[in-house]
Amino acid sequence: MATKKSGKISKKAKTREIVESGSKFSLPRIKQFYEEVKSEFSKIAWPDKKQTIGSTGVVVVLVFFVAIYLGLVDFVLGHLIGLVIK
């Protein structure tokens, strides 16, 4: 029968164990992933301040109109159902 060890495994030992076990989380692969992410972020065409503010304004206005529309539909349907129930 196997006995359970009462001691804790250090972080260093866990890391070594993960790397040695052929896990896909090895330090060179993580570094490569980080470099690729940095490279891709440099390719992004970020919008300027004016475009961002304009887009935000359009979204806020549309959300406002959709909220009014849905509120009116809810109000009308609520009254119609109230009349049917009476």
Contact map, one row per residue, 1 for C-alpha under 8 A:
11100000000000000000000000000000000000000000000000000000000000000000000000000000000000
11110000000000000000000000000000000000000000000000000000000000000000000000000000000000
11111000000000000000000000000000000000000000000000000000000000000000000000000000000000
01111100000000000000000000000000000000000000000000000000000000000000000000000000000000
00111110000000000000000000000000000000000000000000000000000000000000000000000000000000
00011111000000000000000000000000000000000000000000000000000000000000000000000000000000
00001111100000000000000000000000000000000000000000000000000000000000000000000000000000
00000111110000000000000000000000000000000000000000000000000000000000000000000000000000
00000011111011000000000000000000000000000000000000000000000000000000000000000000000000
00000001111111000000000000000000000000000000000000000000000000000000000000000000000000
00000000111111100000000000000000000000000000000000000000000000000000000000000000000000
00000000011111110000000000000000000000000000000000000000000000000000000000000000000000
00000000111111111000000000000000000000000000000000000000000000000000000000000000000000
00000000111111111100000000000000000000000000000000000000000000000000000000000000000000
00000000001111111110000000000000000000000000000000000000000000000000000000000000000000
00000000000111111111000000000000000000000000000000000000000000000000000000000000000000
00000000000011111111100000000000000000000000000000000000000000000000000000000000000000
00000000000001111111111011000000000000000000000000000000000000000000000000000000000000
00000000000000111111111011000000000000000000000000000000000000000000000000000000000000
00000000000000011111111000000000000000000000000000000000000000000000000000000000000000
00000000000000001111111000000000000000000000000000000000000000000000000000000000000000
00000000000000000111111100000000000000000000000000000000000000000000000000000000000000
00000000000000000111111111000000000000000000000000000000000000000000000000000000000000
00000000000000000000011111001000000000000000000000000000000000000000000000000000000000
00000000000000000110001111101100000000000000000000000000000000000000000000000000000000
00000000000000000110001111111100000000000000000000000000000000000000000000000000000000
00000000000000000000000011111110000000000000000000000000000000000000000000000000000000
00000000000000000000000001111111000000000000000000000000000000000000000000000000000000
00000000000000000000000111111111100000000000000000000000000000000000000000000000000000
00000000000000000000000011111111110000000000000000000000000000000000000000000000000000
00000000000000000000000000111111111000000000000000000000000000000000000000000000000000
00000000000000000000000000011111111100000000000000000000000000000000000000000000000000
00000000000000000000000000001111111110000000000000000000000000000000000000000000000000
00000000000000000000000000000111111111000000000000000000000000000000000000000000000000
00000000000000000000000000000011111111100000000000000000000000000000000000000000000000
00000000000000000000000000000001111111110000000000000000000000000000000000000000000000
00000000000000000000000000000000111111111000000000000000000000000000000000000000000000
00000000000000000000000000000000011111111100000000000000000000000000000000000000000000
00000000000000000000000000000000001111111110000000000000000000000000000000000000000000
00000000000000000000000000000000000111111111000000000000000000000000000000000000000000
00000000000000000000000000000000000011111111000000000000000000000000000000000000000000
00000000000000000000000000000000000001111111000000000000000000000000000000000000000000
00000000000000000000000000000000000000111111100000000000000000000000000000000000000000
00000000000000000000000000000000000000011111110000000000000000000000000000000000000000
00000000000000000000000000000000000000000011111000000000000000000000000000000000000000
00000000000000000000000000000000000000000001111100000000000000000000000000000000000000
00000000000000000000000000000000000000000000111110110000000000000000000000000000000000
00000000000000000000000000000000000000000000011111110000000000000000000000000000000000
00000000000000000000000000000000000000000000001111111000000000000000000000000000000000
00000000000000000000000000000000000000000000000111111100000000000000000000000000000000
00000000000000000000000000000000000000000000001111111110000000000000000000000000000000
00000000000000000000000000000000000000000000001111111111000000000000000000000000000000
00000000000000000000000000000000000000000000000011111111100000000000000000000000000000
00000000000000000000000000000000000000000000000001111111110000000000000000000000000000
00000000000000000000000000000000000000000000000000111111111000000000000000000000000000
00000000000000000000000000000000000000000000000000011111111100000000000000000000000000
00000000000000000000000000000000000000000000000000001111111110000000000000000000000000
00000000000000000000000000000000000000000000000000000111111111000000000000000000000000
00000000000000000000000000000000000000000000000000000011111111100000000000000000000000
00000000000000000000000000000000000000000000000000000001111111110000000000000000000000
00000000000000000000000000000000000000000000000000000000111111111000000000000000000000
00000000000000000000000000000000000000000000000000000000011111111100000000000000000000
00000000000000000000000000000000000000000000000000000000001111111110000000000000000000
00000000000000000000000000000000000000000000000000000000000111111111000000000000000000
00000000000000000000000000000000000000000000000000000000000011111111100000000000000000
00000000000000000000000000000000000000000000000000000000000001111111110000000000000000
00000000000000000000000000000000000000000000000000000000000000111111111000000000000000
00000000000000000000000000000000000000000000000000000000000000011111111100000000000000
00000000000000000000000000000000000000000000000000000000000000001111111110000000000000
00000000000000000000000000000000000000000000000000000000000000000111111111000000000000
00000000000000000000000000000000000000000000000000000000000000000011111111100000000000
00000000000000000000000000000000000000000000000000000000000000000001111111110000000000
00000000000000000000000000000000000000000000000000000000000000000000111111111000000000
00000000000000000000000000000000000000000000000000000000000000000000011111111100000000
00000000000000000000000000000000000000000000000000000000000000000000001111111110000000
00000000000000000000000000000000000000000000000000000000000000000000000111111111000000
00000000000000000000000000000000000000000000000000000000000000000000000011111111100000
00000000000000000000000000000000000000000000000000000000000000000000000001111111110000
00000000000000000000000000000000000000000000000000000000000000000000000000111111111000
00000000000000000000000000000000000000000000000000000000000000000000000000011111111100
00000000000000000000000000000000000000000000000000000000000000000000000000001111111110
00000000000000000000000000000000000000000000000000000000000000000000000000000111111111
00000000000000000000000000000000000000000000000000000000000000000000000000000011111111
00000000000000000000000000000000000000000000000000000000000000000000000000000001111111
00000000000000000000000000000000000000000000000000000000000000000000000000000000111111
00000000000000000000000000000000000000000000000000000000000000000000000000000000011111
